[in-house]
Amino acid sequence: MGCDTPTTVVDRGRFAHAVTPWEDTAWREAALDWAVRQLARHGLPDTGAREVRVRPWSVVIRFRTGTGERDAAWFKAGAPGNAFEAGLGHALARWVPEHVLTPLAVDAERGWSLLPDGGPLFRHVLDTGDAGPADWLEAVGQYARMQRALTPYTDRMTALGVPSARTRDLPGIFDDLVENNPTLDPATRRSLRAHRPRLLDGCAELDAIGVPDSLDHCDLHDAQLLAAGPGRYAFFDWGDAAVAHPFTSLLVPARAVRDRYGPDAVIRVRDAYLEPWSDLGPTLPDLRRAATLAVRLAALGRAVSWFRLFPGTPTTDCHEASAYWLQALFAEPDLL
């Protein structure tokens, strides 16, 4: 590459030993070349330092395309286990364009996508005091309406490679996690097996309430949505996603709201989320019960998502994180 190539700043966070394709010169040059060519197709220059975020599950590169803070574009390459995100993002831009970012370019075969800047992170807006609990209500309501619109597309999502964590799949997912996590000691493994009937009962009760499956973001915290405009939010970063009971999506935002605003705010967020589902047939008490059950079962989605890593990456930290969520399935009190 020429001597005028922009400088590159790499952030590895706490994952200094992660093995990713960024270390491969040929891959790195191919990815940068692809992204720059796609920027040019949209008339966007490549200016300033490239900021690279390397994690065990993805490589993200911020390209500056001008002098303003929002003059940027974002390249993302997922690990094999979440490479479906590129194709899913392309599909979501067709199915629910008002709720997501429309990619500038996608290479679904290689799991690459290039996204425009979508505005400030919701977390930053909360931290500056320009948003508060009422904005969370609007955000989760918009997210629920997006999920309602996506219910007809679940089979198309799994065809794109999105993992299935439907309620009927959860006992098998649980069994695999219990048997194959090396960080679980024998006593913990026995305790989890002993609680399996509770899991089966919860799955059966949730399934009987009759809410259709949809897309679960699986990690919808306040840095996974963008304040795209006044009262409007865009949802992104689908690498942990699964086809699942939609209410499982409430786990992460409910925890975030509880930690920032307290338990009373969580109940308001739950009801704002449930409102777009109120015409399905189940009563409001049934929907609230479904939310309680789904949020508990959502721990399994969090547990399994930690294994979507680039091959060769050390897995000890990820096994420990997965074990935490697996044990939370029965140990923690109901969040809702």
MARRO-964697 format. One line per 10 residues: for each residue x, z, y of N, C-alpha, C. Coordinates in steps of 0.001 Angstrom, whole numbers, plus 500000, padded with zeros to 6 digits. Each point is the difference from the previous one (the first is absolute). Example, Ala and Ser with C-alpha at 12.3 -4.5 7.8 and 13.67 -1.06 7.14 Angstrom:
<recs>
513190 507800 494310 499110 500000 501190 500900 500000 501200 | 499650 499280 501050 500820 500060 501190 499230 500730 501090
</recs>
This chain:
<recs>
500849 500000 498812 499151 500000 501188 500891 500000 501248 | 499510 499514 501104 500829 499802 501171 500421 501299 500653 | 500976 499869 500925 500531 501195 500648 498997 500622 500946 | 498933 499239 500374 499000 500547 500899 498843 500655 499244 | 500180 500251 498698 498970 500661 499218 499733 501394 500561 | 498741 500388 500197 499718 501328 500529 500581 501092 499109 | 500354 501120 500620 500500 501130 499240 498887 500597 499151 | 500392 500746 498973 499046 500588 499065 500249 501491 499894 | 498959 500784 500188 500068 501457 499869 499191 500390 498771 | 500623 500725 499071 499356 500341 498733 499700 501487 499941
498748 500323 499677 499548 501386 499826 499652 500192 498529 | 500730 500903 499333 499726 500292 498591 499279 501328 499798 | 499674 500689 501086 499313 501274 499862 500779 500939 499091 | 499285 500670 499107 500663 500920 499062 500293 499325 498664 | 499909 498658 499978 500164 499266 498745 501293 499184 500008 | 501106 500671 500251 501289 499309 500113 500378 499279 498721 | 499499 500470 498861 500412 499430 498717 498956 499041 499413 | 499010 499654 500772 499005 499042 499513 500657 498649 499743 | 499612 499371 498912 500505 498666 499654 498916 498990 500384 | 500275 499172 500983 499009 499040 500484 500646 498624 500129
499215 498949 500138 500577 498668 500171 500769 499831 501302 | 499822 500901 500955 500733 499894 501257 501512 499987 499768 | 500462 500643 498931 501432 500039 499710 500520 498667 499448 | 499102 499109 499615 500367 498703 499426 500135 498984 501139 | 501209 499508 500224 500248 499100 501131 499114 498763 499956 | 499875 499395 498819 499191 498777 499891 498538 500292 500319 | 499469 501100 499476 498602 500355 500281 499824 500267 501493 | 500928 500758 500558 499887 500365 501413 499993 498760 500890 | 500907 499076 499731 500056 498791 500816 498748 499144 499819 | 499495 499947 498758 498780 499215 499757 498805 500614 500719
499888 501320 499960 498867 500675 500652 500058 499823 501513 | 501187 500180 500587 500135 499844 501447 499728 498560 500416 | 500517 499061 499236 499774 498585 500322 498520 499659 499926 | 499319 500474 498956 498559 499739 499864 499248 500566 501197 | 500305 501264 500357 499272 500640 501103 500244 499275 501316 | 501250 499618 500277 500304 499320 501263 499303 498638 500054 | 499978 499290 498882 499304 498707 499975 498497 500174 500237 | 499419 501058 499440 498567 500237 500203 499713 500388 501451 | 500904 500780 500599 499840 500327 501419 500022 498724 500839 | 500931 499120 499690 500114 498750 500768 498736 499159 499872
499386 500011 498826 498755 499246 499805 498917 500466 500964 | 500064 501269 500375 499016 500556 500931 500516 500017 501436 | 501134 499352 500238 500546 499951 501344 500587 501311 500466 | 500413 500860 499063 500533 501313 500339 501515 500006 499819 | 500751 500470 501005 501452 500067 499864 500425 501236 499216 | 501237 500002 499564 500602 501160 499335 501024 500566 500967 | 499636 501074 500703 500860 500538 501055 500270 501477 499735 | 501151 500448 500410 500307 501425 499909 500351 500446 498599 | 500275 501286 499870 500416 500571 498721 498850 499983 499006 | 500350 499734 498752 499028 500109 498907 500072 501414 499449
498854 500641 499889 499944 501382 499520 499471 499986 498566 | 500831 500446 499073 499683 499923 498579 499705 501391 499470 | 498893 500140 499304 499618 501263 499374 500033 499790 498489 | 500969 500631 499339 500193 499836 498570 499474 501239 499283 | 499084 499785 499079 499442 501093 499201 499964 499558 498540 | 499833 500928 499054 499985 499609 498586 498865 499059 499628 | 498980 499897 500842 498815 499199 499681 499843 498762 500892 | 500798 499871 501062 499843 498842 500881 501204 499851 500913 | 500148 498781 500507 500940 499702 501078 499174 499436 501153 | 500091 500629 501163 499250 499588 501173 500990 499666 501115
499807 498873 500647 500879 499572 501090 499159 499733 501237 | 500360 500650 501081 499336 499736 501285 500833 498982 500773 | 499388 498871 500290 500614 498958 500813 499471 500131 501418 | 500877 499980 500953 499567 499968 501406 499792 498546 500412 | 498877 499755 500645 499655 498623 500382 499861 499842 501510 | 500477 500995 500751 499932 499976 501455 500524 501308 500543 | 499702 500264 501247 500537 501193 500649 499007 501158 500043 | 498736 499741 499741 498996 501057 500038 499975 500819 498719 | 499459 501212 500085 499956 500889 498846 499214 499388 498848 | 498961 499234 500307 499174 499400 498947 500418 498583 499643
501093 499549 500575 500526 498678 499633 500820 500163 498732 | 499310 500043 498879 500665 500279 498731 499204 499387 498861 | 500689 499797 498893 499369 499582 498751 500679 500756 498876 | 499271 500177 498904 500448 500870 498926 500033 499246 498671 | 501189 499932 499413 500161 499463 498648 499928 501161 499015 | 499325 499770 498865 499955 501015 498957 500168 499353 498639 | 500863 500610 499185 500165 499618 498601 499747 501227 499157 | 499069 499904 499084 499664 501127 499143 500764 499966 498697 | 500108 501161 499356 500545 500096 498653 499086 499257 499030 | 500488 499670 498811 499141 499266 499052 498652 500665 499755
499961 501335 499975 498752 500698 499724 498987 499939 501119 | 500432 499649 501202 499034 499850 501092 500122 498654 500699 | 500625 499032 499317 500149 498673 500596 498653 499319 500231 | 498947 500509 499346 498654 499461 500231 499565 500123 501446 | 500665 500881 500788 499559 500273 501359 499979 498746 500859 | 500955 499105 499801 500044 498790 500822 498747 499150 499785 | 499674 499722 498743 498801 499207 499723 498730 500721 500395 | 499974 501320 499804 498826 500774 500399 499809 499943 501517 | 501087 500157 500745 499880 499941 501464 499458 498667 500469 | 500438 498918 499348 499494 498663 500340 498503 499906 499708
499582 500553 498861 498582 499958 499641 499157 500869 500923 | 500482 501174 500334 499234 500885 500888 499785 499358 501367 | 500972 499235 500451 499842 499326 501295 498890 498962 499957 | 499668 499503 498816 498856 499083 499851 498699 500773 499823 | 500038 501077 499227 498782 500713 499645 499529 500954 501098 | 500913 500718 500623 499629 501006 501014 500951 499892 501201 | 500045 498852 500664 501018 499787 501046 499909 500980 501157 | 498815 500547 500242 499855 500913 501134 500633 501363 499739 | 500414 500274 498763 500518 501327 499651 501483 500026 499654 | 500646 498849 499945 501388 499938 499550 500793 499047 500896
501309 499982 499795 500850 499031 500679 499979 498675 499235 | 499963 498908 500726 500110 498687 499379 501475 499633 499922 | 500553 499804 498798 501432 499701 499894 500372 498706 500718 | 501220 499996 500536 500556 498760 500530 500396 499078 498860 | 500428 500594 498895 500402 499216 498828 500020 500913 498791 | 499792 499409 498826 500021 500739 498740 500669 499135 498943 | 500880 500604 499229 500531 499396 498782 499610 500931 498866 | 498813 499782 499427 499460 500922 499007 500870 500058 498750 | 500619 498878 499636 500818 499970 498782 501189 500944 500123 | 500588 500072 501187 501156 500879 500200 499603 501357 500564
498709 500197 500273 499552 501275 500546 500438 500221 501428 | 500113 498939 500785 500447 500072 501389 498825 499733 500939 | 500006 500716 501102 499019 499729 501047 500643 500210 501362 | 499464 499309 500976 500443 500122 501387 498760 500269 500836 | 500012 501134 500706 498812 500451 500725 500273 500093 501493 | 498981 499748 500812 500153 500195 501444 499946 501486 500343 | 500410 500321 501205 499803 501364 500483 498503 500237 500182 | 499533 501172 499567 498567 500273 500060 499611 501126 500932 | 500926 500408 500875 499693 501109 500891 500668 501281 499545 | 499828 501082 500753 500666 501263 499669 499422 500640 498749
500840 500750 499300 499507 500792 498889 498998 501032 500501 | 498978 500233 499220 499013 501023 500337 500684 501354 500174 | 501017 500290 499194 500726 501270 500108 500593 500181 501385 | 500581 498930 500541 500599 500101 501333 498936 500278 501059 | 498839 499381 499856 498914 500221 500960 499501 501444 499895 | 499918 500521 498783 499614 501403 499823 501038 500935 500601 | 501272 499703 499771 501072 500881 500467 500070 500060 501518 | 499640 498915 500671 500031 499997 501467 498747 500626 500612 | 499036 500355 499166 498771 500587 500499 498970 498988 500473 | 500257 498719 499753 499065 498957 500420 498906 499749 498971
500001 500730 498907 498954 499930 498986 499896 501375 499359 | 498860 500244 499336 499781 501304 499394 499054 499898 498825 | 499362 501103 499631 499136 499995 498811 498890 498959 500044 | 499411 499774 501167 498916 499011 500089 500490 498601 499641 | 501262 499714 500297 500550 498688 499670 500213 499860 498494 | 500328 501112 499341 500070 499966 498539 498632 499633 499410 | 498926 500517 500581 498660 499683 499502 499739 498501 500073 | 500367 499394 501122 499799 498564 500153 500889 499231 499033 | 501240 500445 499819 500931 499288 499126 499517 500007 498555 | 499589 501160 499489 499578 500039 498594 498672 499276 499814
499145 499998 501029 498767 499226 499908 500283 498511 499886 | 500952 499512 500804 500371 498590 499910 500620 499689 498645 | 500818 500902 499500 500614 499793 498687 498935 499925 498909 | 498996 500888 500055 498925 499973 499009 499214 498696 500072 | 499754 499506 501213 499286 498727 500123 500821 498853 499421 | 501315 500067 500165 500850 499000 499371 499877 500079 498481 | 500042 501217 499440 499858 500147 498550 498657 499467 499507 | 498932 500269 500740 498688 499461 499609 500059 498482 499907 | 500653 499374 500982 500084 498545 500007 500854 499469 498855 | 500892 500828 499467 500920 499549 498958 499479 500222 498582
498873 500655 499842 499529 500284 498637 499770 498744 499157 | 499610 498848 500569 499830 498818 499140 501324 499386 499522 | 501129 500465 500527 501268 499320 499749 500912 500749 499035 | 499515 501024 499316 500895 500832 499195 500671 499205 498877 | 499258 499133 499336 500618 499213 498931 501043 499036 500554 | 499761 499458 501175 500996 499126 500616 501256 500791 500358 | 499823 501251 500406 501169 500837 500315 500854 500247 498762 | 499365 500366 498889 500787 500235 498790 500663 498709 499529 | 499366 498859 500234 500631 498723 499658 501239 499749 500844 | 500046 500576 501196 501179 499890 500856 501101 500967 499592
499709 500875 499034 500996 500961 499547 499797 501405 500515 | 498934 500232 500764 499731 501350 500480 499672 500884 498793 | 500662 501138 499841 499744 500853 498827 498566 500509 499965 | 499518 500238 498807 498667 500574 499818 500123 501496 499767 | 499298 500760 500828 499879 501445 499804 498521 500368 500083 | 499160 499137 499409 498567 500275 499958 499765 501314 499267 | 498870 500599 500223 499726 501314 499418 500187 499984 498488 | 499602 498912 499364 500149 499920 498548 501455 499932 499557 | 500905 499603 500915 501419 499891 499660 500742 501327 500132 | 499424 500965 500699 500753 501192 500372 500451 500851 498823
499194 500189 498942 500520 500791 498873 501271 499402 499388 | 500048 498690 499856 501200 499368 499460 501187 500138 500942 | 499756 499859 501301 501065 500195 500985 500526 501429 499923 | 499081 500965 499916 500386 501403 499871 500871 500221 498767 | 499576 499468 498861 500758 500200 498758 501416 499447 500127 | 500135 498813 500563 501332 499410 500158 500885 500854 500902 | 499427 500495 501087 500778 500814 500925 500443 501311 499361 | 499116 500633 499247 500339 501281 499363 501089 499811 498955 | 499885 498965 499208 500932 499827 498881 501355 499465 500437 | 500058 499269 501089 501218 499248 500309 500782 500509 501204
499549 501077 500644 500752 500525 501140 501017 501027 499508 | 501297 499714 500082 501002 500909 499442 500196 501283 500790 | 499445 500079 501218 500172 501225 500785 498982 501079 499649 | 499011 499680 499168 499013 501000 499590 500582 500845 498867 | 499975 501322 500174 500466 500858 498916 498894 500134 498947 | 500333 500465 498796 499005 500057 498919 498754 500795 500359 | 500163 501126 500717 498836 500824 500349 499062 499243 500946 | 500571 499297 500969 499174 499227 500934 499280 498871 499281 | 500708 499356 499089 499380 498899 499250 498831 500522 499158 | 500186 501154 499364 498903 500587 499206 498817 500354 500885
500280 500558 501176 498922 500377 500918 499212 498776 500461 | 500696 498943 500305 499317 498776 500431 499139 499436 498872 | 500515 499980 498798 499206 499510 498870 498752 500857 499800 | 500145 501307 500190 498862 500898 499807 498899 499747 501017 | 500373 499473 501187 499013 499725 501043 499383 498612 499882 | 500422 499219 499021 499500 498634 499886 498469 499922 499915 | 499311 500930 499306 498523 499922 499999 499396 500063 501401 | 500624 500746 500915 499507 500033 501383 500109 498625 500641 | 501084 499306 499704 500178 498647 500519 498902 499087 499479 | 499735 500058 498713 498973 499147 499414 498628 500299 500593
499691 501281 500182 498708 500374 500588 499890 499485 501434 | 501077 500136 500776 499980 499530 501381 499831 498499 500087 | 500681 499273 499112 499866 498543 499991 498572 499588 499653 | 499420 500651 499000 498640 499653 499582 499002 500285 501110 | 500151 501157 500680 499071 500345 501080 500148 499034 501166 | 501225 499671 500362 500221 499077 501110 499430 498627 499690 | 500231 499517 498804 499528 498681 499616 498473 499925 500043 | 499346 501098 499628 498535 500015 499933 499352 499927 501381 | 500708 500352 501051 499413 499979 501346 499774 498574 500476 | 500797 499056 499510 499668 498594 500194 500532 499331 501245
501165 500424 500497 500630 499310 501131 500934 498920 499447 | 499899 498751 500472 500825 498925 499428 501474 500144 500368 | 500866 499496 499129 501436 500019 500264 500347 499104 501178 | 501143 500304 500606 500501 499183 501106 501511 500153 500052 | 500580 499737 501139 501435 500125 500194 500316 501378 500544 | 500910 500707 499325 500498 501295 500466 501388 499788 500560 | 500190 500284 501274 501323 499893 500617 500984 500933 499315 | 499539 501196 499652 500734 500997 499223 501028 500781 500817 | 500216 499636 501274 500945 500762 500823 499631 499857 501471 | 498722 500211 500309 499475 499679 501331 500233 501160 500973
501265 500243 500326 500294 501000 501026 500044 499329 501371 | 500295 500792 501034 499862 499493 501367 501103 499035 500419 | 501004 499792 499149 500993 498970 500280 499778 498753 499153 | 498819 499912 499379 499654 498823 499203 498822 499248 500609 | 499672 500357 501238 499008 499214 500720 500456 499851 501433 | 499576 498927 500603 500431 499626 501334 498847 500129 500972 | 500287 500512 501184 499008 500029 501066 500007 498631 500661 | 499245 499066 499410 500086 498599 500376 499359 499702 501349 | 499136 500886 500481 499315 499815 501276 499057 501169 500200 | 499327 500087 501132 499083 501121 500238 498936 500091 498903
500021 501103 499251 499016 500212 498945 500143 499073 498814 | 501143 499339 499856 500174 499041 498909 501298 500285 499269 | 499935 499978 498677 501149 500351 499167 500288 498887 499001 | 501276 499852 499677 500423 499036 498981 500734 500768 498910 | 499658 499729 498759 500561 500708 498854 501062 499121 499348 | 501131 500612 499650 501106 499205 499472 500791 500821 498983 | 501037 499399 499448 500894 500620 499020 499256 500316 498706 | 499749 498942 499222 499161 500098 498809 500799 500122 498705 | 501263 500380 500079 500837 500043 498812 499623 501051 498974 | 499272 501039 500412 499535 501037 499069 498575 499759 499531
499394 498909 500404 498564 499803 499811 499627 499814 498536 | 498724 500227 499738 499429 499787 498666 498525 499691 500154 | 499441 499348 498990 498556 499868 499897 499495 501289 499358 | 499122 500697 500697 499631 501352 499579 498652 500370 500602 | 499552 501223 499689 498841 500533 500717 500384 500097 501470 | 499200 499447 500900 500432 499932 501405 500262 501368 500620 | 499259 501034 499564 500120 501300 500646 501346 500664 499727 | 500766 499500 499018 501330 500559 499785 500882 499808 501235 | 499669 499030 500832 500767 499764 501226 499956 501183 500956 | 499051 500903 499835 499847 501125 500930 501081 501065 499840
500683 500036 498863 500953 501089 499753 501035 500124 501115 | 500703 498931 500291 501120 500078 500938 499530 500240 501436 | 499012 499260 500532 499558 500318 501360 499394 501394 500128 | 499298 500463 498966 499429 501348 500071 501091 501050 500100 | 501076 499836 499238 501119 500938 500095 500655 499932 501382 | 500151 498789 500532 500618 499850 501317 499152 500652 501089 | 498691 499805 499932 499101 500594 500994 499978 501526 499862 | 499956 500498 498773 500034 501459 499789 501258 500609 500597 | 501142 499370 499762 501263 500556 500471 500100 499982 501518 | 499377 499010 500635 500108 499894 501460 498893 500744 500726
498772 500010 499424 498849 500512 500740 499241 501118 499295 | 500284 500249 498731 499311 501065 499285 498879 499496 499103 | 499470 500886 499140 499035 499581 498972 498663 499508 500544 | 499536 500522 501125 498714 499540 500527 500040 498517 500358 | 501141 499544 500510 500136 498592 500359 499947 499112 498755 | 500456 500523 498864 499976 499222 498764 498567 499666 499604 | 499096 500951 500141 498602 499762 499632 499395 498922 500883 | 500338 500002 501278 499482 498955 500895 500558 498628 499626 | 501267 499966 499630 500595 498731 499571 499328 499501 498729 | 499767 500907 499048 499321 499599 498764 498652 499363 500298
499191 500648 500837 498653 499478 500257 500047 498684 500780 | 500977 499846 500905 500146 498728 500707 500388 498888 499029 | 500821 500330 499019 500380 499030 498986 498808 499629 499111 | 499174 500970 499650 498891 499756 499080 498843 499238 500639 | 499882 500046 501312 498837 499387 500656 499813 498528 499626 | 501081 499173 499970 499785 498592 499626 499562 499791 498558 | 500046 501038 499172 499572 499889 498606 498587 500543 499781 | 499348 500445 501071 498763 500773 499861 498804 499182 499535 | 500114 498653 500013 498864 499177 499596 500100 499541 498544 | 500956 500532 499246 500210 499543 498628 498939 500489 499019
499398 501135 500296 499038 500594 499064 500250 501467 499737 | 501255 500415 499725 500252 501433 499805 499663 500799 501262 | 499527 501212 499800 499693 500875 501129 501288 500438 500690 | 499866 500548 501206 501179 500505 500705 500695 501109 499200 | 499263 500958 499408 500696 500977 499150 500751 499352 498846 | 499433 498949 499410 500709 499300 498927 501273 499331 500517 | 499915 499378 501173 501182 499363 500574 501075 501036 500317 | 499563 501148 500509 500981 501054 500283 500634 500514 498715 | 499212 500123 498954 500561 500422 498715 500960 498935 499470 | 499651 498744 500155 500897 498922 499574 501318 500064 500763
499939 500311 501303 501222 500122 500790 500873 501139 499483 | 499384 501128 499673 500760 501137 499462 500706 499617 498704 | 499270 499359 499105 500579 499598 498719 501090 498946 500183 | 499726 498997 500830 500945 498892 500169 501296 500467 500644 | 499899 500899 500966 501201 500484 500669 500883 500781 499029 | 499386 500744 499104 500811 500689 498986 500653 498980 499065 | 499248 499053 499511 500538 499010 499069 501020 499080 500664 | 499950 499894 501324 500938 499128 500720 501443 500427 499821 | 500226 501239 499590 501376 500443 499755 500686 499129 498950 | 499231 499435 499079 500596 499142 498979 500545 498702 500613
499277 499441 500964 500500 498813 500677 501290 500281 500744 | 500072 501156 500646 501225 500379 500691 501134 500203 499003 | 499693 500598 498846 501040 500260 499000 500588 498714 499452 | 499153 499024 499716 500492 498779 499355 500707 499077 500990 | 499661 500084 501283 500585 499076 500971 501490 500237 500210 | 500492 501182 499647 501412 500304 500194 500914 499222 499063 | 499461 499280 499050 500844 499270 499050 500121 498518 500332 | 499479 499574 501143 500113 498597 500401 501292 499821 500801 | 501127 499974 499291 501315 500005 500626 500784 498750 499617 | 501011 499691 500800 500935 498953 499607 500761 500452 498756
500183 499110 499033 500728 500370 498780 501408 500509 500319 | 500398 501046 499281 501330 500567 500185 500064 501145 500975 | 498916 500238 500735 499982 501106 500952 499899 501333 499259 | 500796 501010 500375 499844 501323 499379 498578 500519 500164 | 499453 500587 498951 498575 500348 499994 499713 501500 500034 | 501033 500835 500073 499747 501446 499914 499038 500473 501081 | 500265 499642 501256 499117 500426 501093 498579 499493 499795 | 499878 498771 499514 498680 499413 499818 499259 500665 498840 | 500702 500326 498925 499369 500743 498912 499508 501360 500495 | 500787 500646 500852 499590 501314 500520 498770 499873 500888
499964 498974 500848 498830 499786 500856 498769 499694 499158 | 500173 499179 498969 498888 499677 499117 499493 501250 499286 | 500919 500855 499549 499605 501233 499318 499226 500925 500939 | 500392 500029 501277 499269 500824 500976 498532 499572 500066 | 499771 498688 500124 498623 499525 500114 499235 500192 498700 | 500666 499859 498888 499342 500190 498718 499525 501442 499840 | 500831 500951 500406 499611 501396 499899 498942 500368 501038 | 500013 499317 501152 498979 500256 501015 498606 499614 499532 | 499934 499161 498983 498706 499556 499469 499122 501188 499611 | 500598 501071 499488 499238 501173 499571 500337 501268 500779
501165 500031 500639 500468 501259 500578 499423 500266 501377 | 499792 498965 500810 499574 500222 501370 498485 500184 500092 | 499548 500805 500979 498538 500119 500212 499435 498694 500552 | 498681 499849 499900 499367 498790 500513 500296 499837 501479 | 500401 498809 500400 500286 499710 501395 498711 499775 500793 | 498994 499467 499337 498705 499717 500654 498885 500820 499362
</recs>
